[in-house]
């Protein structure tokens, strides 16, 4: 179901990468211009994930309708440790429909079978209850808490580390 990002995904990519609720949980607080994202689509998103240490895939509406409704990323891909950080953002109209859980499950399978990764992890602010529940439902376990790890609205928030051992 997950698929490569296509040039026609630019509008959704621009919307989600600049949405406050998605930017708030990333380590990159920057806004992205259309031009920057066009350049990314033209080159970087097709790089070897081992070289770029990242992989971004589109989450389609359904197997029959491949219209993107979100994106899922592997970042900080570490070849030696065989692990990567996972993150995702689904468009608001398509949340709470099981798409995030399905995407996390499919990405775990892909990461294990095609990238030979041992584990995936996510760092989630404890204030993001929907994400905490989604990762738990997708087979991730909370393994640690990081006090005052995430800056949200000028206040530091504790983050939880969730991981899923693959295979």
N, C-alpha and C positions, 0 to 999 in steps of 0.2 A: 504494500500500500504506500509506504513512503516512496518519494521519488526525488530525482535531481531537481534543483531549482532551474526554472526556465526564465527567459527574458520577460515573458508576460506576467511573471510574479512580482514585477517591480512595484506596482502600486501597493500591494499588501505588504511587501517587505518594507517599503518606505513608511507605511502606516504603523506597523508593529515595532519596527526598530526605533521609531520616534515616540511611541506611546509611553506616557509616564509610568503606567503599571508594569510594562516590560523593562523599561530602562532602570526602574527602581531596584530590580533584582539582578542587575548585571554589574560587572566591575568597570564598565565603560559608560560614564555618564554623558558622553557626547551625543549630540544630535547628528544625524547623517543626512547629507544632501542627496537629492536625486542623482546628481552627477557622480558622487562617490559610490552610490549603490549600483549605478549603471556600470561603472568601471569594475566593481566587485563581480557583478554578474557576467561581465565579458571575460574575466580572467581568473581572479583569485578563487572563486567558489569551485572551480574545476581543477584546482591544484591537487597534487598528491597529499592526502591527509597526514602522511608521515612527515612530509616536508613542511607543510604549513601548520601542523599540529592542530588542525581543526577540520571539521566536516559539517556542512549545513545541508539539511534535506527539507523538502516541503512535505507538509502533512495535507494529503488530499481530502476532499469532501467524502469520497467513497471510492471503491475500486473501479466503479463505472464512470464516475465524474471526478476527474483529476484536478479540478479547480482547487487551488491551495486555500486552506483555511488557517494555516499556521506554519511554523517552522520549528524544527528540532535541531539542536547543535551538539556536536562533540567538540570540546575545546581542551586545551592543555593535554593533548594526546601524548602520552609518555611511552615510547617504545620499550624501553628497558623494564619499566614497572608494569607494562601492559595494562594501563588504566587511562581513563579520560573523564573529564567533567562533562556532565550532560545538562542541558537547559532547553526549555521550550517556551513558546508563546503561541497561544491560540487566539484567533480573533474573537472579540467579546460575543458576537452572535452565535458562535459555535462552541462555547464553553458549556460545561456541565452536561455533556452528551457522550462522555466516554472516549472522546477523541485523544485527549492527552494521555490517558492510561494506555490506550491502544498504541499510540506513537512511542511511548516509553518502552513498552513490551517489544515492539518491532525493532526499535533501535538497539535494545539489549541483544536480541537475536542476531541482528546484522553485525554489531560490534564483536560478538563472540565468533560467529562463523566466518566473516570476511576480513576482520582486522585482528583476529586472534587476541582480543583483549580479555583480561582476567576480571576486571571490575570497572563499574561505572559509579560515579558519585555526583552528588549535588549539594550545594551549600544554599540553604533556604532560610530566609528570615522567619523566625517563629511566629511573626505576625501574619504570615501568608498561609493561613489555615487551609485554603483549598489546595495549594501545592503540597503541603505536608500530607494531606489525606491522599492525594493523587499518587505521590511517589510511594507511599506505604501500600496502596492498593496495587501498584505495579511491581511489588516484590522488593522494594528497597527497605532497608532497616536503618533506623536512626542509630548512629554509632558514637556521636559526640555533640557537644554544644560549644559554641564559641561566643563567650560573653562580649558584648559591645563590638560586634564584628561588622555590622552593616549600618551605614548612616542613612537614615530615612527621616525626612522632614526635620532636619537639623538635630536629630536625636539618634544616639546609637542604640541598636537593637541586637539582641542575641540571635545567632544563626544556628541552625541544626545541620549537621552533616549526615546525609543519607547515602548509603552505598548499597550496591547490588553486586554480589559475586556472580559471575557468569559461568555457565557450563555446568 
